[in-house]
Amino acid sequence: MKDFSTLKSSREFNYVYRRGKSWHSPFFVIFYKQSNAKKVGFVASKKIGNAVKRNRAKRRLKALFIEFYDLLKPGLYIFVAKKDILEVDFAKIKKSFEKSLRNIKLLKNG
């Protein structure tokens, strides 16, 4: 993940939310804004649960991102966890993650 830095300010997050395109899956939402910069952010709201559950949801999203980051196009990414991400097997989430990336054409190889 050495190529990607993290989105830090609410201004950066709001820019991607407003100007980027989004894709919804049952377990997460991807927001993407094309850019030469490579930045990523992970979000889990209080709807997910307490701090332990929110951190677990973000860890799952980060693990998925790490598996695919070599294949991703440069840009600004935000991954927002949904409540179901904690209740499903990781393999099922991974399959949904890859399918989502292909549908919005964020993978370099197609």
ABEGO torsion letter per residue (X at the ends): XAABBBBABAAAAAAAAAABBBBBBAABBBBBBBBABBBBBBBBBAAAEBAAAAAAAAAAAAAAAAAAAAABBBEBBBBBBBAAAAABBAAAAAAAAAAAAAAAGABAAX
